[in-house]
């Protein structure tokens, strides 16, 4: 995102823009026949956009407004502290913080499924390994089982089988993000963002919205979604019914057409100091880090807050034990000799699986960041080293390598 200075927006512009939101909201209420005594609920993340949204809502409606934040347990401590104290700046009610707690009963069901599934062979249905019969992970008396024991030695763990290793970590850890990854057997990915679904959207609905609707209340969620952020978000309607309960739940995007400069101008207009992470190189705040964050964000985090890098490394070591695919692919040499005995057809010196040429892998990790820099499944340390390089991932970027973490660094021109 480009560096946008809030100075280009004058205070009178903000006043007009806030009045436009009030007028538009009033029109939508009439159009959708929303009762006057509806509940206004701000989805708060402690970022610049949700802070702006909460400020505008309170400015217009005062103490009628409730703000709710979902803590994923993968947030920066400064973000949680900001959320718990922002009401002192806005003059509003405190932000309600909710969290998805995974229970022992949920892990018990997962263990039952793992025990039943991992004891059996499985035929891969899709991808380059389609048609390959993958072995049981509950035997140590097979060629695969003996080979896996070498994996266990390499990993520094002592279990007879991969199934035993998985069962050892399938218990609540006390951290919601890690528990979600353990239950899914992987970290969130672009096409499987269960972190957002379970740790944010669903918990706010279950803990706050549904009880209100069950009591007969009509709820309008105010969210700080802006069109500038992505093509997908640009296509969102500014006001609409929520499909989860279209008669009682609505969504409103008050700052949908605002820019980042507008957002920080409002902070200045109301005398609100933004989340301090914005003064320390952060482009956006929330998960620290988001599994989908970019190269620059990874480099910044590693330089400024290495303790989060260490935490993610510990999570990787546990989540790989809960991943059936990682156990399968950690065994053998690069050409996966054991696979040829399980169904791989050989044609000359080329390995083929039912007519396909597989991209043979040798996976050691359920990587927190997923595939990066052409690496199949790199661990956190490998991704961080890649993030320090320039385009192409081969030569270190001297700017990234010389980050001064002691001075203000804002991508939005906030440093004085």
N, C-alpha and C positions, 0 to 999 in steps of 0.2 A: 504494500500500500504506500502511496506517495506521502511525503511529509507535508501535512496540511497545517498551516498556522492558524490558530483560533483568532488571531488578531485581525483577520480580514472580515470578520463578522462584527458589526457594531451592536451595542446593547439594544438599540431601538428595534433592530431586526429580530432579535430574540423575543422581545415583547410581542411583536406582531405574529411571529411564528407560533407562540404559545396560544395566542388568541385564536389563531386559525384552527389549532387542535381542538380547543373548546367548542368552537362553532361546528366543526366537522363531526365531533363526537355527538353533539346534540342532534344533528341531522340523522346520524346513524341510529340513535336511540328511537327516534320517531319512525324511521323507515322500517326498522326491525321490531317495533313495538315492544321494546325492552322497558319493563316497569321502572319508575323513578327510584324505587328503593332497592335497586339491584346492588350486588356486591362488586366492588372494584378490586381486582387482585393483580398486583404487579409481579411478573416473573423476574426475580432479581438474581443476578449472577455476580455482582460486585464489579462488573466491567463498566466502561464509559457509557454504553448505550442503555443498560438497565438502570444505572444511576440517574441518567437524564430522564428516563421514563418515570421513575419513582418520584423525582423532583417535580416534574410537570403535573403528575397525578395529584400529589399532595398540594401543590400550589392552587389547583383548580377545585379539589374536593376535600381538602383537609383530612381530618381523622377518619373519614369514611374509607380511606384507602388501606388495604392490607398488602404488605410485600412479603413474598415467600422465596427463600433460596433453598435449593437442593445441594447439600454438601456431598460430593462424590467420594470423599476421603482421598482424592488425588489433587487437592487444591493447595496453593501456596498458603503458608500460615498468615502472610500479610493480607491475603484475600479474605480469609475467614475473619480476621480481626477487623478489616474494613467493613465487611457486611454487618458485623455485630455492633458497629459504632456509627454507621452512616446516618442513623436517625438523629444523632446529635447535631449533624450539619444541616440536614434537611428540615428538622423540626417535626418529624413525623413519628408515627408509632415505630417501635423497633422491628427490624426484619425478623420474620419467623424462619428459623433454620430447621429443615427436616432432612432425614437421612434414611436410605434404604438399608434395613438390617436383614441380613441373610441368616436364617435359623439353622439349628442343628437338624431339624426335621427335613429341611430342603437339601442339606448335604447328605442326609441318610438316604433319601430317594436317589440322589445322584450316585452314591456309592453302590446302591442296588443295581442301577442301570449299567454302571461300569463293570461290576462283577459279572453280570449276565452277558454283556456285549464283548468284553475284552477276552473272555475265555474262548470265544469262537473265532474261526477264521472269517475274513471278510474279503469279498471281491470288490475291487475298486471299480466304480461305475463310470466315472468321468475323468477327463484329462489324459495326460500322457501315460499314466499308469493304468488306464482302463483295461480291465480283464485280468489284472494281476491278483492272485490270491494272497492276501497278507496274512501272516501266521497269528496264532494265538499268543497272547501276552501273559499267559498264566502257566507257562511250562518252562522249566529250566533244563529238561532232559532232551531238548531238540537242538539242532544245529543253530537255529536262530536264538534259542534261549541261552545257549552257551556263549554265543557272540554278544548277546545283550549284557552278560555279566562283565564283559570287558568295557562296555559303555558305562556301567555302574561304577566300575573302578576308576574310569577316566573322570566321571562326574564327582567322585568322592563320596558315594553313597553305598550303603550296605543292605541290599535287598536281594532275595532269591529271584524275583521276577519283576517285570515292569508293572504288573498289576499291583503287587505289594507296594511298590514305590508310589504309585498313584493314590492308593488308599491312605497312605501316610499323610498326604497333604489335603485330602478332601474332608476338611473340618473347618468350621468358622475361624477365621484369623483375627476378627475384630476390625478389619479394614474392608469397607464395602467394595471399593474398586477391585482389590485383590480377590475378594470372595467371588465377585461376579466373573472374573477371569478364570478362577479355579473351576467354577460350576460349568462354564462354557468350554473349558479345556483349551482356551486361547485368549489372547488379548483382543480388544475390539479392532475391527478393520473397517475400511471405507464402506464396504457393502454389508457389514454386520456391526452396526454401531449400537450394540446393546448397552453400552455405557450411557448414551443419551436416553435411550428408551426406558431402561430400568432405573438408572440412578438419578435421572432428572425428571423426565416427563411423567412416568408412571407413579413415582413416589409422591410428587406434588398432587397428582390427581387423587391418589388413594388417601393421602393423609389430610388434605385440605379441601380440595374441590368437591369430591364425592360426598363427604359429610354435609357440606353446605347444600348441595343439590337434594340430598336425601331429606333435608329439613325444609325443602320447598323454596329455597333461595334461587334467584337467577344470578349467574356469575358472568362478569365480563373480564377476561384476562387481558391485561395490557402488557405487551412485549416490545422490547427495544430492537426489533428486527429492522434492518435498513436495506433498501434495494441496492445500494452501492456495494454491498458485501459479496454478492454473487448473482449470477443469472437466475438461479432457482429462487432466491429470495426476492428478486425484483418482480417475479411473477405472482407473488402472494397478494391477495386482496387485503385492503387496508382494514376492512371490517367484514366479518363473516360468522356464520354459525359454526360451532365446533361439532364435528360428526360424532363425537363420543356421547353427546347428549344435546342435539340441536335445538331442543325446546327450552333448555335452561342454561346452556353454556355458549358463550360467544368469545371471539378473539378480535382485539383491536391493536393495530400497529400505528401508534401516534406519530412516530418519527420516521416512517417508512421512506420518505423522500429526503431526509436530512443527510448531510455529509458528516464526516468525522470532525471537520472544522466547526460545523454548527454545534455538534455535541459538546465539544470542549468550550465553545463560546458560552453555551448555557451554564456550564460549570462556573465559568468566570463571572457571568451575570448574577448568579445566585450565591457567589462566594463559596463554592464547594471545591475542596481539594480532591482531585481524583485518586483512585487507587494508586498507591505509591509505586507499584510495579511499572506504571507508565513512565516514571522518571528513571527507571533502571533498565531501559532497553526493550521492554515488552511491547509488542505490537497489539496483542490482545491478552486478556487475562481469563482465568478459569482454571482448567486442569493444568497442572504443572508436572510434566508437560502433557498436552493432548497427544494421543498416539498418532494423530494425523498432522501434527505441526510441521512447519517447513524447516529447511536446513538452517536458516539464520536463527530461528527460535531455539533449535537444539544447541547450536554453538553458544548462544547467549546464556542459556540455562546452565550449561556445563561450566561456563566461566564464572558465573555469578553465584549459582546455588548448587555446587557439586553434591551436596547432601541428597538432593532429589535424584541425581544420577545414581547414587549408591543405593537408594531405596528401590529404584526400578530394577537394578541388577539383582537385588534380593528377591524381588517379585518374579523375575524371569526364571530363577533357579527353581522356584516352587511350581510355576505354571507349566514349565516343560515336563514336570513329572505327571501332570494331569492331562497331557496331550498324547493321545494314542499315535497320532501321525509322527510326532517327534521321536517317540520310542522306536517305531518302525524304521524311520529314516536315519537314525543315529548309528545303525548297525552296519558293519562291513566296510569294505574299501570303497573308493570312489565309484567303481563300476557295479557296486552292490551285487557281488557274486552270488549271494544267497537267493537273490530274486530270480536268477536264471533257472534255478532248480524249482522255483515256485510257479513258473508259467511264462517266462520270457523266452521268446523264440529268437534264435541266433541265425543271421544270414551273413555268412562270411565273417568279417571282423566287426560288423555293425550290429548293435543291439537293437532289436525291434520288439515291440509289444503289440501283437495283433495288427501289424502293418504300420504302427506309429513309431516314430523315433523319439524316445523319451528324453527329456531333459533331466538326466540323472542328477540326483541331489544327495547331499550328505549333511543332514540337518542336526545341529546340536542344541538348538534353542527354540523356544516359542518366543520370538523376538518382540519386545515391547513396542517397537516402532514398525514392525513388519519389514517387508523387503525394501531396502534402500540402496541407492548407488550401485545397482546391478548385483548386489549381494542377495543370495536366496533367502537366508534367514539369519541376519547378523544379530549379535547381542548388543546391548546398550553401548559398551565401550567402543565397539567397531563402528557403530553409527555416529557416535560423538566424534571419532577421529575423521570420519568421512565428512561430517558437518563443518569441520575446520578447513576444508579444502575449497578451492574455487570451482568454477564450472568444469565438469569432466571428472571431478573427484580424485585427481592424481597429484595436484600441487597445492601445498598449503597456502591459504589466503592470509597474507601478512596482517591485514586489517583485523581479521577475526582472531588471529594469534596474539595480537597486542591489545586486546580489549582492556580498557581502564575501568575496572569495576568500582572504583572509588568516586567517580564523578558522575554528574547527572547525564543521562543518555536517553533522550526522548525522541521518538520518531514522529511526534506530532508538534514539535516546536514548543514544548512546555517548559524547557529549562530557562531560567532567568539569568 
